[in-house]
Amino acid sequence: MIKIRIQKSIGQRLIASLLLVILLMSAATVALVGVIANRAVEADQRRDYQRTAQVSSEYFRSRQRRLATGLESLVDSPETKSLLTMRGIDHATLLHSVTELQMVLEADVVLYANKKGVLLARTDDAFAEGDDLTDNPLVTHAIDGEAVVGVWDIDGTPHVTCAYPIEVAGASKGCMLAGYAVTSAFAGELKALTLRDMAVVYGDELIASTLPEADGETFALWLADRFAEESPEADRAETGATLVESTAGRAQRSTLRLPESGQLNAQSHELTFPIATSDARLSLISLLPRKELYASRDQMYGALAVLVALTVFGGGLLIVLIVRGVSRRVKATVGLLERVADGDYTQRLAFKGDDEFGRIARAANSAIEALSHTLEEVRLASEREKQLEAERLAAIEHKAEQERELQRQRDAQTETEKRQQEALRQQQLQAAEQRAQQAQHQQQREQELAEEQRQVAAVVEQRMNELLSRMEESSSSLMAAHKMSSEIDRVVDIMSELSAEARIVSLNAGIEATQVGELGAGFSAVAKEMTRLSERSQKATREISAMINETQAGITNCSSLAERTSESLRRVADETNCLLNKMHAGSAGQVDSADADSDTNQSRNQEATAT
């Protein structure tokens, strides 16, 4: 039953595909008849395009020659010569460059025309009077040594600008721009010439100028007067006035990069240039508008053949796709059943819809899902049982491991305690031995110190006794000196009394000599001499008495000092003896303590050794 429905669905699809192919072929036939009926009209249009292109090409070549002539006359004009002289530019070199411009224009200018006008490539820049022209893409290309052409669409009228590189004395690099407008009647008009020291005009608008008299009105009138030879005399003033009025405006344009090359379609009569613009939506510009879909009979027949081929190919492709879709679904179903038989329940049929394959896919997917769910439950139950058994075994193993670990810890603790006890006994033995050695050393040191103290005490006692004996001898000597000074004092008193008696005797002798007169003159002289001697003796006696008094005072002071010193030495001797006695007693106590400590350490060593 399922097989019959599948064949019926495939038959319906094949019938629908054949009907679609027949309809497409019918539409193509109707289109072919219509194209054949309009073949003559299209042929006439093509001839019109060809005539227009031929006329525009011939006229443009004539305008090239006129342009070169006009450039030469402009370069030879007095104004240009004076300007070049002022700028230091070689006139002959410039004239030679202008002469070569005709060949450049013939090689680089590309024009194609229809009945509405001419349009090549478009590149827009916003200029103001006095701007640096190096920002112009045309100028940049020309300075780099490349002759380029640009077309400017101003108010619906295309204006062609040619950039030509030149080499001029005084300027290592330069460029020359020539611009003119192309009207619907293909009547060109020279608009501007610039050599970086002149001016640039696009259409009727003054863009930049470096002339000494470069204001808009002067330059516009000069252009109108020089390059409007074809206009009647009466129209020159009007043309100049129009140029003057238009110089006040400034075009607001978006920046486009000049295309390097274009592509001309000989069948559709369409010229295209790739451009780069600030508007990212534009990537290709159509330079010539198209009125009809096809421009020639060959194009129409070719398009019809392509349409029929596409129709047949589409119908056949649709049939092939239907057959391939059915075959792919059958293979997918068989593959799924084989994988299920192999035990893979993860795959599903991806067919959707209400047809036979959709219902088969849903039924198969439901059955596989139920079977997979059942097997998954069985697998989960088995895994849970295995997990419980593994957990019980792990718990038993963990408990046994804990018991083994606990036993290892107890063994390690017992061993650690034994090592600690042994280390403690060794430390106690070492400490007892060290204390015994220290006590013995201290005992020896204290005995030596006690012996040194006894020796020092004996020496101090001996020195103190000697000092006391000497002080006593000094006191005895001072007492003897005091007695001698007393005896000398007594002798001085006797001498003083003798001097006084001698003076009295001399005075009496003088008196007696005076009474005798001249006979007593010698005795009088002796009396005077004795008086003088007695006076000197008294003076000496007084001095000796004073010295004796001072000596006696010094001896008295020395005696007193010696007595005090002796007393102090006796007290020092007593205190020294007391201190020495205490030191002897302390040394004896320390020796006893050291002996006791030594005995204690020996007993501890014996106990530790016994343990």
C-alpha positions as CSV (number, residue, x, y, z in Angstrom):
1,M,0.0,0.0,0.0
2,I,2.8,2.4,0.9
3,K,4.6,1.6,-2.4
4,I,1.6,2.5,-4.5
5,R,1.2,5.9,-2.9
6,I,4.9,6.7,-3.4
7,Q,4.6,5.9,-7.2
8,K,1.5,8.0,-7.4
9,S,3.2,11.0,-5.8
10,I,6.2,10.7,-8.1
11,G,3.9,10.6,-11.2
12,Q,2.1,13.7,-10.1
13,R,5.4,15.6,-9.8
14,L,6.6,14.5,-13.2
15,I,3.4,15.6,-14.8
16,A,3.6,19.0,-13.2
17,S,7.3,19.4,-14.3
18,L,6.3,18.6,-18.0
19,L,3.5,21.2,-17.9
20,L,5.9,23.8,-16.6
21,V,8.3,23.1,-19.4
22,I,5.5,23.4,-22.0
23,L,4.4,26.8,-20.6
24,L,7.9,28.1,-20.6
25,M,8.5,27.1,-24.2
26,S,5.2,28.7,-25.2
27,A,6.2,32.0,-23.5
28,A,9.6,31.8,-25.3
29,T,7.8,31.3,-28.7
30,V,5.6,34.3,-28.1
31,A,8.6,36.4,-27.2
32,L,10.4,35.3,-30.3
33,V,7.5,36.3,-32.5
34,G,7.4,39.7,-30.9
35,V,11.2,40.2,-31.3
36,I,11.1,39.2,-35.0
37,A,8.2,41.7,-35.6
38,N,10.3,44.6,-34.1
39,R,13.6,43.6,-35.9
40,A,13.3,46.4,-38.4
41,V,12.8,49.1,-35.8
42,E,15.8,47.9,-33.8
43,A,17.9,47.9,-36.9
44,D,17.0,51.5,-37.6
45,Q,17.9,52.4,-34.0
46,R,21.2,50.7,-34.4
47,R,22.0,52.6,-37.6
48,D,21.1,55.8,-35.8
49,Y,23.5,55.0,-33.0
50,Q,26.3,54.2,-35.5
51,R,25.8,57.4,-37.4
52,T,25.8,59.4,-34.2
53,A,29.0,57.8,-33.0
54,Q,30.7,58.4,-36.4
55,V,29.6,62.1,-36.4
56,S,30.7,62.7,-32.8
57,S,34.0,61.0,-33.4
58,E,34.8,63.1,-36.5
59,Y,33.6,66.3,-34.9
60,F,35.6,65.6,-31.8
61,R,38.8,65.1,-33.8
62,S,38.2,68.5,-35.4
63,R,37.7,70.0,-32.0
64,Q,41.0,68.4,-30.9
65,R,42.8,70.2,-33.7
66,R,41.1,73.4,-32.8
67,L,41.9,72.9,-29.2
68,A,45.6,72.5,-29.9
69,T,45.5,75.6,-32.1
70,G,43.8,77.6,-29.4
71,L,46.3,76.4,-26.8
72,E,49.2,77.5,-29.0
73,S,47.7,80.9,-29.5
74,L,47.0,81.2,-25.8
75,V,50.6,80.3,-24.9
76,D,51.9,82.8,-27.5
77,S,49.7,85.6,-26.1
78,P,51.6,88.5,-24.5
79,E,49.7,88.0,-21.2
80,T,51.0,84.4,-21.0
81,K,54.5,85.3,-22.0
82,S,54.7,88.0,-19.3
83,L,53.3,85.6,-16.7
84,L,55.8,82.9,-17.7
85,T,58.7,85.4,-17.6
86,M,57.6,86.6,-14.1
87,R,57.4,83.0,-13.0
88,G,60.7,82.0,-14.5
89,I,59.2,79.3,-16.9
90,D,60.8,78.6,-20.3
91,H,58.3,79.7,-23.0
92,A,59.8,77.5,-25.7
93,T,59.5,74.3,-23.6
94,L,55.9,75.1,-22.8
95,L,55.1,75.8,-26.5
96,H,56.6,72.4,-27.4
97,S,54.5,70.7,-24.8
98,V,51.4,72.4,-26.1
99,T,52.2,71.3,-29.6
100,E,52.3,67.7,-28.5
101,L,48.9,68.0,-26.8
102,Q,47.0,67.0,-29.9
103,M,48.5,63.6,-30.1
104,V,47.9,63.1,-26.4
105,L,44.2,63.9,-26.7
106,E,43.8,61.6,-29.7
107,A,45.3,58.8,-27.8
108,D,43.6,59.2,-24.4
109,V,40.2,60.9,-25.0
110,V,37.4,58.3,-25.4
111,L,33.9,59.5,-26.5
112,Y,30.8,57.6,-27.4
113,A,27.6,59.4,-28.2
114,N,23.8,58.8,-28.4
115,K,21.0,61.2,-29.3
116,K,21.1,62.8,-25.9
117,G,24.7,63.7,-25.4
118,V,28.1,62.5,-24.3
119,L,29.2,61.3,-20.9
120,L,32.5,59.5,-20.1
121,A,33.8,59.2,-16.5
122,R,32.8,61.4,-13.6
123,T,35.0,62.6,-10.7
124,D,33.9,65.4,-8.4
125,D,35.9,67.6,-6.1
126,A,34.8,70.7,-4.1
127,F,37.2,73.6,-4.9
128,A,37.3,77.2,-3.7
129,E,39.2,80.0,-5.3
130,G,42.9,79.8,-4.5
131,D,42.9,76.1,-3.4
132,D,45.9,73.8,-3.9
133,L,45.2,71.8,-7.1
134,T,47.3,68.8,-6.0
135,D,44.2,67.5,-4.3
136,N,42.6,67.1,-7.7
137,P,42.9,63.4,-8.9
138,L,43.5,64.6,-12.4
139,V,46.3,66.8,-11.3
140,T,47.8,64.0,-9.1
141,H,47.8,61.6,-12.1
142,A,49.3,64.2,-14.4
143,I,52.1,65.2,-12.0
144,D,52.9,61.5,-11.7
145,G,53.5,61.4,-15.5
146,E,50.1,60.0,-16.6
147,A,47.8,61.7,-19.2
148,V,44.2,61.3,-18.0
149,V,40.7,62.5,-19.0
150,G,37.8,63.4,-16.7
151,V,34.2,64.4,-17.5
152,W,32.2,66.8,-15.2
153,D,28.5,66.7,-15.3
154,I,27.4,70.3,-14.6
155,D,23.7,71.1,-14.8
156,G,23.1,68.2,-17.2
157,T,25.9,69.2,-19.6
158,P,29.1,67.1,-19.6
159,H,32.4,69.0,-19.5
160,V,35.6,67.2,-20.5
161,T,38.9,67.9,-18.7
162,C,42.2,66.7,-20.0
163,A,45.2,66.5,-17.7
164,Y,48.6,66.4,-19.5
165,P,52.0,66.1,-17.7
166,I,54.7,68.6,-18.8
167,E,58.3,69.4,-17.8
168,V,59.0,73.1,-17.6
169,A,62.3,74.9,-16.7
170,G,62.0,76.2,-13.1
171,A,59.5,73.5,-12.1
172,S,60.6,69.9,-11.9
173,K,57.0,68.6,-12.2
174,G,53.9,70.2,-13.5
175,C,50.7,69.5,-15.3
176,M,48.4,71.3,-17.9
177,L,44.6,71.0,-17.6
178,A,42.4,71.8,-20.6
179,G,38.6,71.8,-20.2
180,Y,35.7,72.3,-22.6
181,A,31.9,71.6,-22.7
182,V,30.2,69.2,-25.1
183,T,26.6,70.3,-25.9
184,S,23.8,68.3,-27.4
185,A,24.8,69.6,-30.8
186,F,28.4,68.5,-30.2
187,A,29.8,72.0,-30.3
188,G,32.8,72.2,-28.0
189,E,34.2,75.4,-26.5
190,L,37.5,75.8,-24.8
191,K,37.1,77.0,-21.2
192,A,40.4,77.0,-19.4
193,L,44.1,76.4,-19.5
194,T,46.2,76.2,-16.4
195,L,49.9,75.7,-15.8
196,R,49.8,75.8,-12.0
197,D,50.3,79.5,-12.4
198,M,47.1,80.4,-14.3
199,A,43.5,79.3,-13.6
200,V,41.0,76.4,-13.8
201,V,37.4,76.8,-14.9
202,Y,34.9,73.9,-15.0
203,G,31.9,74.8,-17.1
204,D,30.9,78.3,-16.1
205,E,32.4,78.2,-12.7
206,L,35.8,79.6,-11.7
207,I,37.4,76.9,-9.4
208,A,40.9,78.1,-8.8
209,S,43.2,80.9,-10.1
210,T,46.8,82.0,-9.7
211,L,46.8,84.8,-12.2
212,P,47.9,88.3,-10.9
213,E,44.5,89.6,-11.9
214,A,42.7,86.4,-10.7
215,D,39.3,87.7,-9.7
216,G,36.2,86.1,-11.1
217,E,35.0,88.9,-13.3
218,T,38.3,89.7,-15.0
219,F,39.1,86.1,-15.8
220,A,35.5,85.3,-17.0
221,L,35.4,88.3,-19.3
222,W,38.9,87.4,-20.6
223,L,37.7,83.8,-21.4
224,A,34.5,85.0,-23.0
225,D,36.4,87.5,-25.2
226,R,39.2,85.0,-26.2
227,F,37.3,81.7,-26.8
228,A,34.0,82.7,-28.2
229,E,35.1,83.3,-31.8
230,E,32.2,81.3,-33.2
231,S,29.6,83.4,-31.4
232,P,28.2,86.6,-33.1
233,E,29.7,89.9,-32.0
234,A,26.5,90.8,-30.2
235,D,26.5,87.6,-28.2
236,R,30.0,88.1,-26.7
237,A,28.9,90.6,-24.0
238,E,26.0,88.3,-23.0
239,T,28.3,85.3,-22.8
240,G,30.7,87.2,-20.7
241,A,27.9,88.5,-18.4
242,T,26.7,84.9,-18.0
243,L,30.2,83.7,-17.0
244,V,30.5,86.6,-14.5
245,E,27.3,85.7,-12.8
246,S,28.1,82.1,-12.6
247,T,31.5,82.6,-10.8
248,A,29.7,83.4,-7.6
249,G,28.5,79.9,-7.2
250,R,30.3,76.9,-5.8
251,A,29.2,73.3,-6.5
252,Q,28.7,71.0,-3.6
253,R,30.0,67.6,-4.7
254,S,31.0,64.3,-3.1
255,T,34.5,63.1,-3.8
256,L,35.0,60.3,-6.4
257,R,38.2,58.7,-7.5
258,L,39.0,59.0,-11.2
259,P,38.6,55.5,-12.9
260,E,41.7,54.2,-14.6
261,S,39.9,52.4,-17.5
262,G,36.4,51.8,-18.8
263,Q,34.6,49.0,-20.6
264,L,32.5,49.4,-23.8
265,N,29.8,46.8,-24.6
266,A,29.6,46.7,-28.4
267,Q,26.2,45.0,-28.3
268,S,24.4,47.1,-25.7
269,H,26.2,50.3,-26.6
270,E,27.0,50.8,-22.9
271,L,30.2,52.3,-21.5
272,T,30.9,51.6,-17.8
273,F,33.7,52.7,-15.4
274,P,34.4,51.2,-11.9
275,I,34.5,54.1,-9.4
276,A,35.2,54.6,-5.7
277,T,32.9,56.9,-3.9
278,S,32.0,58.1,-0.4
279,D,28.6,56.4,-1.0
280,A,29.2,52.7,-0.5
281,R,26.1,51.8,-2.3
282,L,27.7,52.7,-5.7
283,S,30.2,50.3,-7.2
284,L,29.5,50.6,-10.9
285,I,28.2,53.6,-12.9
286,S,26.4,53.3,-16.3
287,L,27.7,56.0,-18.5
288,L,25.2,55.7,-21.4
289,P,21.4,55.2,-20.8
290,R,19.6,52.3,-22.6
291,K,16.2,52.6,-24.1
292,E,15.6,49.1,-25.3
293,L,16.5,45.6,-24.0
294,Y,18.4,44.6,-27.1
295,A,20.1,46.8,-29.7
296,S,20.5,44.4,-32.6
297,R,19.0,41.3,-34.3
298,D,22.0,39.1,-33.3
299,Q,21.3,40.1,-29.7
300,M,17.6,39.3,-29.9
301,Y,18.3,35.8,-31.5
302,G,21.0,35.1,-29.0
303,A,18.8,36.1,-26.1
304,L,15.9,33.9,-27.4
305,A,18.2,30.9,-27.8
306,V,19.5,31.5,-24.3
307,L,15.9,31.7,-23.0
308,V,14.8,28.4,-24.7
309,A,18.0,26.7,-23.4
310,L,17.3,27.9,-19.9
311,T,13.7,26.7,-20.1
312,V,14.7,23.2,-21.3
313,F,17.5,23.0,-18.8
314,G,15.3,24.2,-16.0
315,G,12.6,21.5,-16.8
316,G,15.1,18.8,-17.0
317,L,16.9,19.9,-13.9
318,L,13.5,19.9,-12.1
319,I,12.8,16.3,-13.1
320,V,16.3,15.3,-12.1
321,L,15.9,17.0,-8.8
322,I,12.6,15.2,-8.2
323,V,14.1,11.8,-9.0
324,R,17.2,12.5,-6.9
325,G,15.0,13.6,-4.0
326,V,13.0,10.4,-4.0
327,S,16.1,8.2,-4.4
328,R,17.9,10.1,-1.6
329,R,15.0,9.7,0.8
330,V,14.7,5.9,0.0
331,K,18.5,5.5,0.6
332,A,18.2,7.5,3.8
333,T,15.4,5.3,5.1
334,V,17.3,2.0,4.2
335,G,20.5,3.4,5.9
336,L,18.6,4.3,9.0
337,L,17.1,0.8,9.3
338,E,20.6,-0.8,8.8
339,R,22.0,1.4,11.6
340,V,19.2,0.5,13.9
341,A,19.9,-3.1,13.2
342,D,23.5,-2.5,14.2
343,G,22.5,-1.0,17.5
344,D,22.7,2.7,16.6
345,Y,19.6,4.5,17.9
346,T,20.8,8.1,17.6
347,Q,20.0,8.7,13.9
348,R,16.6,10.1,12.7
349,L,14.9,10.7,9.4
350,A,14.8,14.4,8.5
351,F,11.8,14.2,6.1
352,K,9.0,16.7,6.8
353,G,5.6,17.2,5.2
354,D,2.4,15.4,4.8
355,D,3.4,13.1,1.9
356,E,4.3,9.4,2.1
357,F,7.9,10.0,3.0
358,G,6.9,12.5,5.8
359,R,4.5,9.9,7.4
360,I,7.1,7.1,7.1
361,A,9.7,9.4,8.7
362,R,7.5,10.3,11.6
363,A,6.5,6.6,12.2
364,A,10.0,5.4,12.0
365,N,11.3,8.2,14.2
366,S,8.6,7.4,16.8
367,A,9.4,3.7,16.8
368,I,13.1,4.3,17.1
369,E,12.5,6.9,19.9
370,A,10.4,4.4,21.9
371,L,12.9,1.6,21.4
372,S,15.8,3.9,22.3
373,H,13.9,5.1,25.4
374,T,13.3,1.5,26.5
375,L,16.9,0.4,26.0
376,E,18.0,3.5,27.8
377,E,16.0,2.7,30.8
378,V,17.4,-0.9,30.9
379,R,20.9,0.5,30.5
380,L,20.3,3.0,33.3
381,A,19.0,0.3,35.7
382,S,22.0,-1.9,34.9
383,E,24.3,1.0,35.5
384,R,22.6,1.9,38.8
385,E,23.0,-1.8,40.0
386,K,26.7,-1.8,39.0
387,Q,27.2,1.5,40.7
388,L,25.6,0.2,44.0
389,E,27.8,-2.9,43.9
390,A,30.9,-0.7,43.2
391,E,30.0,1.6,46.1
392,R,29.7,-1.5,48.5
393,L,33.0,-2.8,47.4
394,A,34.5,0.6,47.7
395,A,33.1,1.0,51.3
396,I,34.6,-2.4,52.4
397,E,37.9,-1.5,50.8
398,H,37.9,1.9,52.4
399,K,37.2,0.4,55.9
400,A,40.0,-2.1,55.5
401,E,42.3,0.6,54.4
402,Q,41.4,2.8,57.4
403,E,42.2,-0.1,59.8
404,R,45.5,-0.7,58.1
405,E,46.3,3.0,58.3
406,L,45.4,3.1,62.0
407,Q,47.7,0.1,62.7
408,R,50.5,1.8,60.8
409,Q,49.9,4.9,62.8
410,R,50.1,3.0,66.2
411,D,53.3,1.2,65.1
412,A,54.8,4.5,64.0
413,Q,53.8,6.1,67.3
414,T,55.4,3.3,69.4
415,E,58.6,3.5,67.4
416,T,58.6,7.3,67.8
417,E,58.1,7.0,71.6
418,K,61.0,4.5,71.8
419,R,63.3,6.9,69.8
420,Q,62.2,9.8,72.0
421,Q,63.0,7.9,75.3
422,E,66.4,6.9,73.9
423,A,67.1,10.4,72.8
424,L,66.0,11.7,76.3
425,R,68.4,9.3,78.1
426,Q,71.3,10.3,75.8
427,Q,70.5,14.0,76.5
428,Q,70.4,13.4,80.3
429,L,73.8,11.5,80.2
430,Q,75.3,14.3,78.1
431,A,73.9,17.0,80.4
432,A,75.1,15.2,83.5
433,E,78.6,14.7,82.0
434,Q,78.7,18.4,81.0
435,R,77.6,19.5,84.5
436,A,80.3,17.3,86.1
437,Q,82.9,18.7,83.8
438,Q,81.7,22.2,84.5
439,A,81.7,21.6,88.2
440,Q,85.2,20.2,88.2
441,H,86.4,23.1,86.1
442,Q,84.7,25.6,88.3
443,Q,86.2,23.9,91.4
444,Q,89.7,24.2,90.0
445,R,89.1,27.8,89.0
446,E,87.8,28.6,92.5
447,Q,90.8,27.0,94.2
448,E,93.2,28.9,91.9
449,L,91.2,32.1,92.7
450,A,91.4,31.4,96.5
451,E,95.1,30.9,96.2
452,E,95.5,34.1,94.3
453,Q,93.4,35.9,96.9
454,R,95.6,34.6,99.7
455,Q,98.7,35.7,97.9
456,V,97.3,39.1,97.3
457,A,96.2,39.4,100.9
458,A,99.7,38.6,102.1
459,V,101.3,41.1,99.7
460,V,98.8,43.8,100.7
461,E,99.4,43.1,104.4
462,Q,103.2,43.3,103.9
463,R,102.9,46.6,101.9
464,M,100.6,48.1,104.6
465,N,103.1,47.2,107.4
466,E,106.0,48.7,105.4
467,L,104.0,51.8,104.8
468,L,103.1,52.1,108.5
469,S,106.7,51.7,109.5
470,R,107.9,54.3,107.1
471,M,105.1,56.7,108.3
472,E,106.3,56.2,111.9
473,E,109.9,56.9,110.8
474,S,108.7,60.1,109.0
475,S,106.9,61.2,112.2
476,S,110.1,60.6,114.3
477,S,112.2,62.6,111.7
478,L,109.6,65.4,111.9
479,M,109.8,65.5,115.7
480,A,113.6,65.7,115.6
481,A,113.3,68.5,113.0
482,H,110.9,70.3,115.3
483,K,113.3,70.0,118.2
484,M,116.2,71.3,116.1
485,S,114.1,74.3,114.9
486,S,113.4,75.0,118.6
487,E,117.2,75.0,119.3
488,I,117.8,77.2,116.3
489,D,115.1,79.6,117.6
490,R,116.8,79.7,120.9
491,V,120.2,80.6,119.2
492,V,118.5,83.2,117.1
493,D,117.2,84.8,120.4
494,I,120.7,84.9,121.7
495,M,122.0,86.5,118.5
496,S,119.2,89.1,118.7
497,E,120.2,89.9,122.3
498,L,123.9,90.2,121.3
499,S,123.0,92.5,118.5
500,A,121.0,94.8,120.8
501,E,123.9,94.9,123.3
502,A,126.3,95.7,120.5
503,R,124.2,98.5,119.3
504,I,124.0,99.9,122.8
505,V,127.8,99.6,123.1
506,S,128.2,101.4,119.8
507,L,125.9,104.2,120.9
508,N,127.9,104.6,124.1
509,A,131.2,104.6,122.1
510,G,129.8,107.3,119.8
511,I,128.8,109.4,122.7
512,E,132.2,109.1,124.2
513,A,134.0,109.8,120.9
514,T,131.9,112.9,120.6
515,Q,132.9,114.1,123.9
516,V,136.7,113.5,123.2
517,G,136.5,115.5,120.0
518,E,139.1,115.0,117.3
519,L,141.0,112.4,119.3
520,G,137.9,110.2,119.3
521,A,137.3,110.4,115.5
522,G,138.6,106.9,114.9
523,F,136.7,105.5,117.7
524,S,133.6,107.3,116.4
525,A,134.0,105.6,113.0
526,V,134.3,102.2,114.7
527,A,131.2,103.0,116.7
528,K,129.3,103.8,113.5
529,E,130.4,100.6,111.9
530,M,129.4,98.5,114.9
531,T,126.0,100.3,114.8
532,R,125.6,99.3,111.1
533,L,126.6,95.8,111.8
534,S,124.2,95.5,114.7
535,E,121.4,96.7,112.5
536,R,122.3,94.2,109.9
537,S,122.5,91.5,112.5
538,Q,119.1,92.3,113.8
539,K,117.6,92.3,110.3
540,A,119.2,88.9,109.6
541,T,118.0,87.7,113.0
542,R,114.5,88.8,112.2
543,E,114.6,87.0,108.8
544,I,116.0,83.9,110.3
545,S,113.3,84.0,113.0
546,A,110.6,84.3,110.3
547,M,112.0,81.4,108.4
548,I,112.3,79.3,111.5
549,N,108.7,80.1,112.3
550,E,107.6,79.0,108.9
551,T,109.6,75.9,109.1
552,Q,108.2,75.1,112.5
553,A,104.6,75.6,111.1
554,G,105.4,73.3,108.2
555,I,106.9,70.7,110.5
556,T,103.8,71.0,112.7
557,N,101.5,70.5,109.6
558,C,103.5,67.6,108.4
559,S,103.4,66.0,111.8
560,S,99.7,66.4,111.9
561,L,99.3,65.1,108.4
562,A,101.6,62.1,109.1
563,E,99.5,61.2,112.1
564,R,96.2,61.4,110.2
565,T,97.8,59.3,107.3
566,S,99.0,56.7,109.8
567,E,95.5,56.6,111.3
568,S,94.0,56.2,107.8
569,L,96.5,53.4,106.9
570,R,95.7,51.6,110.1
571,R,91.9,51.7,109.3
572,V,92.6,50.6,105.7
573,A,94.8,47.7,107.0
574,D,92.0,46.7,109.4
575,E,89.3,46.8,106.6
576,T,91.6,44.9,104.2
577,N,92.2,42.2,106.8
578,C,88.5,41.9,107.4
579,L,87.8,41.7,103.6
580,L,90.5,39.0,103.2
581,N,89.0,37.0,106.0
582,K,85.5,37.1,104.3
583,M,87.0,36.2,100.9
584,H,88.8,33.2,102.5
585,A,85.5,32.1,104.1
586,G,83.6,32.5,100.7
587,S,86.2,30.5,98.8
588,A,85.9,27.7,101.3
589,G,82.1,27.6,100.9
590,Q,82.3,27.6,97.1
591,V,84.8,24.7,97.2
592,D,82.4,22.7,99.4
593,S,79.5,23.5,97.0
594,A,81.5,22.4,94.0
595,D,82.4,19.2,95.7
596,A,78.7,18.6,96.5
597,D,77.7,19.2,92.9
598,S,80.4,16.9,91.6
599,D,79.1,14.1,93.9
600,T,75.5,14.7,92.8
601,N,76.5,14.6,89.1
602,Q,78.5,11.4,89.6
603,S,75.5,9.8,91.3
604,R,73.2,10.8,88.4
605,N,75.6,9.5,85.8
606,Q,75.7,6.2,87.7
607,E,71.9,6.0,87.7
608,A,71.6,6.9,84.0
609,T,74.2,4.2,83.2
610,A,72.4,1.7,85.3
611,T,69.1,2.5,83.5
